[in-house]
Amino acid sequence: MSAASTPALAKPERRTVAVRLADVSVTVACLSLVFGLLLVFFPVSFPRIILHSWQSGNLIVEMLVIALTLDAYLYFRIAYLLSARPTALAAACLGSLPIIVVGGCSILLQSAVAQTLAVDLPNPQARVGEEVLAHTYLGIVSAVFLPFLVIRLLQQFRATNSARQS
């Protein structure tokens, strides 16, 4: 084997995925649009489905499935478009941060519902439904966007440290 054929046999090294927040923002905007359209076209049944899901204890699991699916799809789509390889750090962020965000929103939702029921309101059930709907929307949007924000900030921090060491 000659020295000239060695580079041709070597695998081209794939770079790591550089996350751009613009890619995630489009998906979050579409998610917001779908959520808003569902509320406009199904003003009674869509909130009722979410409230029933919360009362049966399935809302958090459903939010996790939606967030993790969207995060994985976005990350692999970005990696495919950039012809880059996924990294372990990004996978850890995408796996753990949505769980933390949805869990935190669940705790906030439970405290908001407890506070709403503690206050003497004429129709507390309507207010509870509004709290569940709002926390569901904010939880899903946050669980999709925040992991990519953290990945982007970590990538920026890593690039800054690499530039300083050079």
C-alpha positions as CSV (number, residue, x, y, z in Angstrom):
1,M,0.0,0.0,0.0
2,S,1.4,3.3,-0.9
3,A,1.4,6.5,1.1
4,A,-0.9,8.2,-1.6
5,S,-3.7,5.6,-1.0
6,T,-3.7,5.9,2.8
7,P,-5.7,9.1,2.9
8,A,-8.3,7.7,0.5
9,L,-8.9,4.7,2.8
10,A,-9.1,6.8,6.0
11,K,-12.6,7.5,7.1
12,P,-13.6,11.2,7.0
13,E,-13.9,12.5,10.5
14,R,-17.4,13.8,11.2
15,R,-17.6,16.9,13.3
16,T,-19.8,17.2,16.3
17,V,-23.3,18.7,16.1
18,A,-23.4,22.5,16.5
19,V,-26.9,23.3,17.8
20,R,-28.4,26.5,16.5
21,L,-31.3,27.9,18.4
22,A,-33.1,28.9,15.2
23,D,-33.7,25.2,14.4
24,V,-35.4,24.7,17.8
25,S,-37.3,28.0,17.7
26,V,-39.1,26.9,14.5
27,T,-40.3,23.7,16.2
28,V,-41.3,25.5,19.4
29,A,-43.2,28.0,17.3
30,C,-45.0,25.2,15.4
31,L,-45.8,23.5,18.8
32,S,-47.2,26.8,20.1
33,L,-49.3,27.2,16.9
34,V,-50.7,23.7,17.1
35,F,-51.5,24.2,20.8
36,G,-53.2,27.5,20.1
37,L,-55.2,26.1,17.1
38,L,-56.4,23.2,19.2
39,L,-57.6,25.7,21.8
40,V,-59.3,27.8,19.1
41,F,-61.0,25.0,17.2
42,F,-61.8,22.8,20.2
43,P,-62.3,25.3,23.1
44,V,-64.2,22.8,25.3
45,S,-62.9,19.4,24.4
46,F,-59.2,20.1,24.2
47,P,-58.9,21.6,27.7
48,R,-61.2,18.8,29.0
49,I,-58.9,16.1,27.5
50,I,-55.9,17.7,29.2
51,L,-57.7,18.1,32.5
52,H,-58.9,14.5,32.4
53,S,-55.4,13.4,31.6
54,W,-54.1,15.3,34.6
55,Q,-56.8,13.9,36.9
56,S,-56.0,10.4,35.9
57,G,-52.3,10.9,36.5
58,N,-51.1,10.5,32.9
59,L,-50.4,14.1,32.0
60,I,-46.8,14.2,33.2
61,V,-46.0,10.9,31.3
62,E,-47.6,12.3,28.1
63,M,-45.7,15.5,28.4
64,L,-42.4,13.6,28.9
65,V,-43.1,11.4,25.8
66,I,-43.9,14.5,23.7
67,A,-40.9,16.4,24.9
68,L,-38.4,13.6,24.6
69,T,-39.7,12.6,21.2
70,L,-39.4,16.2,19.9
71,D,-36.0,16.7,21.4
72,A,-34.6,13.4,19.9
73,Y,-36.2,14.2,16.5
74,L,-34.7,17.7,16.5
75,Y,-31.3,16.6,17.6
76,F,-31.0,13.8,15.0
77,R,-32.4,16.1,12.3
78,I,-29.8,18.7,13.1
79,A,-27.1,16.1,13.1
80,Y,-28.3,14.7,9.8
81,L,-28.5,18.1,8.1
82,L,-25.0,19.1,9.3
83,S,-23.6,15.6,8.6
84,A,-22.3,15.6,12.1
85,R,-22.1,13.0,14.8
86,P,-24.1,13.3,18.0
87,T,-22.2,13.7,21.3
88,A,-22.7,12.0,24.7
89,L,-23.0,15.4,26.4
90,A,-25.9,16.4,24.2
91,A,-27.6,13.1,24.7
92,A,-27.3,13.5,28.4
93,C,-28.8,16.9,28.3
94,L,-31.6,15.8,26.0
95,G,-32.4,12.8,28.2
96,S,-32.2,14.5,31.6
97,L,-33.3,18.1,31.2
98,P,-36.8,17.4,29.8
99,I,-37.4,15.1,32.8
100,I,-36.2,17.8,35.2
101,V,-38.3,20.5,33.5
102,V,-41.5,18.5,33.4
103,G,-41.0,17.3,36.9
104,G,-40.4,20.9,38.1
105,C,-43.5,22.1,36.2
106,S,-45.5,19.3,37.8
107,I,-44.4,20.5,41.3
108,L,-45.3,24.1,40.4
109,L,-48.7,22.9,39.0
110,Q,-49.5,21.0,42.2
111,S,-48.7,24.0,44.3
112,A,-50.7,26.4,42.1
113,V,-53.7,24.1,42.3
114,A,-53.4,23.8,46.0
115,Q,-53.2,27.6,46.3
116,T,-56.2,28.0,44.0
117,L,-58.3,25.6,46.0
118,A,-57.2,27.3,49.3
119,V,-58.5,30.7,48.2
120,D,-62.2,31.3,48.4
121,L,-63.2,31.6,44.8
122,P,-66.7,31.3,43.4
123,N,-65.7,28.7,40.8
124,P,-62.4,27.1,41.7
125,Q,-62.7,24.2,39.3
126,A,-62.6,26.5,36.3
127,R,-59.5,28.2,37.7
128,V,-57.9,24.8,38.3
129,G,-58.5,23.9,34.6
130,E,-56.9,27.1,33.5
131,E,-53.8,26.4,35.7
132,V,-53.5,22.9,34.3
133,L,-53.8,24.1,30.7
134,A,-51.2,26.9,31.3
135,H,-48.7,24.7,33.0
136,T,-49.1,22.0,30.4
137,Y,-48.3,24.5,27.6
138,L,-45.4,26.1,29.5
139,G,-44.0,22.7,30.5
140,I,-43.9,21.2,27.0
141,V,-42.4,24.3,25.4
142,S,-39.8,24.6,28.2
143,A,-39.0,20.9,28.0
144,V,-38.4,21.2,24.3
145,F,-36.4,24.5,24.2
146,L,-34.3,24.5,27.4
147,P,-32.2,21.4,26.7
148,F,-31.1,22.9,23.4
149,L,-30.4,26.2,25.1
150,V,-28.2,24.4,27.6
151,I,-26.4,22.5,24.9
152,R,-25.8,25.7,23.0
153,L,-24.4,27.5,26.1
154,L,-22.2,24.5,26.8
155,Q,-20.9,24.5,23.2
156,Q,-20.2,28.2,23.4
157,F,-18.4,27.7,26.7
158,R,-16.4,24.9,25.3
159,A,-15.5,26.9,22.1
160,T,-14.4,29.8,24.3
161,N,-12.2,27.5,26.4
162,S,-10.6,25.9,23.3
163,A,-9.8,29.4,21.9
164,R,-8.1,30.4,25.1
165,Q,-6.0,27.3,25.3
166,S,-4.8,27.7,21.7
